[in-house]
Amino acid sequence: PAIAWLFLGLGLPVLQGYGMTEASPVISVNRPESNVPESVGMPLDNVEVRIAAGGELLARGPSIMKGYWNNPEASAKSLDREGWLHTGDLAEIRDGRIFIRGRLKDVLVLSNGEKLPPQDVELAILGDGVFEQGVLVGEGRPFLTLVAVTQETDEKRLIQRANERLKGFPGYIRVRRVVTTREPWTVENGLLTPTLKVKRERVHEKFRTEIERAYAAGALD
């Protein structure tokens, strides 16, 4: 959104949209006369959308696929009997606009049952330039740990700075430990995809020892 607003300020409108191959491929897009960069816009005229009970975005319409070729099992997982495509993305719909909140498979469930899609939280933390890259860990754990690329070495200071960025989030969304590295995550070292998305599982695996050590030592407040 920040980049889109920058281009808008320069008179170069950027219209963010959303889609997937299974939807041929566009589901929604912002319009020149009605552009909200924080969203992925309103659905196309022939596409219905709704939010399922777990927060997943569903889409239906003539542009949605009938199924995967010769793969009925995968088709049954993605399409329900009413023709709704399960996108796997968490979203909100406000004033007809879709706001993507993350991937359903990435949702963290803490040991107390609290759930959070990590992407929004990570984005907020990365608003502080001391954190170059970062991934949250917390599945089945009593608190959140941040694995971060940073040149700062004072963990307590990093926790404080991360949580300063999280004041607008519910109280259980707070960082209690930080595992640090100075080496950037790149495509070459296998921690980013070719589209520069963090490979969460690879990061978790690479820093498994440090993560386990942090949880064994307990939270820092």
C-alpha positions in Angstrom: 0.0 0.0 0.0 2.8 2.5 0.8 4.3 2.0 -2.6 0.9 2.4 -4.3 0.2 5.6 -2.4 3.7 6.9 -3.4 2.9 6.3 -7.1 -0.5 7.8 -6.7 1.1 10.9 -5.3 3.3 11.1 -8.4 0.3 10.8 -10.6 0.9 7.2 -11.6 -2.0 5.1 -10.3 -1.3 1.6 -9.3 -4.4 -0.6 -9.2 -3.9 -3.6 -6.9 -5.9 -6.7 -7.7 -6.3 -10.3 -6.6 -6.7 -13.6 -8.4 -5.4 -17.1 -9.0 -5.1 -19.5 -11.9 -8.2 -21.3 -10.8 -10.2 -18.1 -11.3 -9.1 -17.4 -14.9 -7.3 -15.6 -13.1 -8.9 -12.3 -11.8 -11.2 -12.3 -8.8 -11.1 -8.6 -7.8 -9.3 -5.4 -8.7 -9.4 -1.7 -7.7 -10.8 0.7 -10.2 -9.2 4.0 -11.3 -12.2 6.0 -10.0 -12.3 4.0 -6.7 -8.9 3.0 -5.6 -8.1 1.8 -2.1 -4.5 0.5 -2.1 -4.9 -1.3 1.2 -7.4 -3.5 -0.5 -7.4 -5.7 -3.6 -10.6 -4.0 -4.7 -14.1 -5.2 -5.4 -15.0 -8.5 -7.1 -15.5 -8.5 -10.9 -19.2 -8.2 -11.9 -19.5 -11.9 -12.6 -17.8 -13.1 -9.4 -19.4 -13.7 -6.0 -17.3 -13.7 -2.9 -17.9 -14.5 0.8 -16.0 -15.3 3.9 -16.2 -18.8 5.4 -16.5 -19.4 9.1 -12.7 -19.8 9.5 -12.0 -16.5 7.7 -11.2 -18.1 4.3 -12.1 -16.2 1.2 -14.4 -18.1 -1.1 -15.2 -17.2 -4.7 -17.9 -18.4 -7.2 -18.8 -17.6 -10.8 -18.5 -18.6 -14.4 -14.8 -17.7 -14.5 -14.1 -20.2 -11.7 -12.6 -23.5 -12.8 -14.7 -26.7 -12.9 -11.9 -28.7 -11.4 -8.3 -29.9 -11.9 -7.7 -32.1 -15.0 -7.8 -35.8 -14.0 -7.4 -35.0 -10.3 -10.8 -35.3 -8.6 -9.3 -35.5 -5.2 -7.6 -32.1 -5.5 -10.7 -30.7 -7.1 -12.9 -31.9 -4.2 -10.5 -30.1 -1.8 -10.7 -26.8 -3.6 -14.3 -26.7 -4.8 -17.3 -27.5 -2.6 -20.6 -28.9 -3.8 -22.1 -25.4 -4.2 -19.3 -24.4 -6.6 -17.4 -22.2 -4.1 -13.6 -22.1 -4.7 -11.7 -22.2 -1.5 -8.8 -19.8 -2.1 -6.7 -20.7 1.0 -6.4 -17.0 1.7 -7.7 -15.3 4.9 -9.6 -12.1 4.1 -12.1 -9.5 5.2 -14.8 -7.8 3.2 -15.6 -4.2 4.1 -17.8 -1.9 2.0 -17.6 -4.5 -0.8 -13.8 -4.5 -0.9 -11.6 -7.4 -0.2 -8.7 -7.1 2.2 -6.3 -10.1 2.2 -4.9 -11.0 5.6 -2.6 -13.9 4.9 -2.6 -17.6 4.0 -4.9 -20.0 5.9 -2.1 -22.5 6.2 0.2 -20.0 7.8 -2.1 -19.2 10.7 -0.4 -19.6 14.1 -2.3 -21.2 16.9 -0.7 -20.6 20.3 -0.9 -23.1 23.1 -3.8 -21.2 24.7 -5.8 -21.5 21.5 -5.4 -17.9 20.3 -5.0 -17.6 16.6 -3.2 -15.1 14.4 -2.4 -14.7 10.7 1.3 -13.8 11.0 1.7 -11.7 7.8 0.0 -8.5 9.2 1.9 -8.7 12.4 5.2 -9.2 10.6 4.5 -6.3 8.3 3.8 -4.1 11.3 7.1 -5.1 12.9 9.1 -4.6 9.7 7.9 -1.0 9.7 10.8 -0.5 12.1 13.9 -0.4 9.9 16.0 -2.2 12.5 14.3 -5.4 11.3 15.4 -6.2 7.8 13.4 -9.4 7.4 11.4 -11.4 9.9 9.2 -14.4 10.5 7.1 -15.2 13.6 7.1 -18.6 15.3 4.5 -19.7 17.8 2.5 -22.7 16.6 1.6 -24.7 19.7 3.8 -22.5 21.8 3.0 -20.3 24.9 4.3 -17.1 23.2 5.5 -15.6 20.0 9.2 -15.6 18.9 10.5 -13.4 16.1 13.2 -14.8 13.8 14.8 -11.6 12.3 17.6 -10.4 10.1 19.0 -7.5 11.9 22.3 -5.9 12.8 21.1 -5.1 16.4 22.3 -7.6 19.1 20.4 -6.4 22.2 17.5 -8.9 22.4 15.6 -7.0 25.0 15.8 -3.8 23.0 14.6 -5.7 19.9 11.6 -7.1 21.8 10.7 -3.6 23.0 10.9 -2.2 19.5 8.9 -5.0 18.0 6.2 -4.6 20.6 6.1 -0.8 20.0 4.9 -1.7 16.5 2.2 -4.0 17.9 0.2 -1.6 20.2 -2.8 -1.7 17.9 -3.0 -5.5 18.0 -4.7 -7.7 20.7 -2.7 -8.2 23.9 -1.7 -11.8 23.1 0.1 -10.6 20.0 3.4 -9.6 21.6 6.9 -10.8 20.9 8.6 -12.4 23.9 11.8 -13.6 22.3 13.9 -12.7 19.2 16.3 -15.0 17.4 18.7 -12.9 15.2 20.9 -13.4 12.3 22.9 -10.9 10.2 22.8 -12.9 7.0 20.0 -11.8 4.7 17.5 -14.3 3.4 17.9 -14.7 -0.3 16.9 -16.8 -3.2 20.5 -18.1 -3.4 20.6 -19.4 0.2 17.2 -21.0 -0.3 15.2 -18.9 2.2 13.3 -16.8 -0.4 11.2 -17.9 -3.4 11.9 -16.6 -6.9 9.1 -14.0 -6.2 11.0 -13.0 -3.0 8.5 -14.5 -0.5 10.0 -15.9 2.7 10.0 -19.7 2.8 8.7 -20.0 6.3 9.4 -23.7 6.8 12.9 -23.3 5.6 13.5 -20.5 8.0 12.0 -22.5 10.9 14.3 -25.5 10.0 17.5 -23.4 9.6 17.0 -21.7 13.0 15.4 -24.7 14.8 18.2 -25.0 17.4 18.1 -21.3 18.3 14.3 -21.3 18.4 14.1 -24.3 20.7 16.8 -22.7 23.0 14.7 -19.5 23.2 11.6 -21.4 24.2 13.5 -23.5 26.7 14.8 -20.4 28.4 11.4 -18.8 28.6 9.9 -15.4 27.7 11.7 -12.1 28.2 9.4 -9.2 29.3 
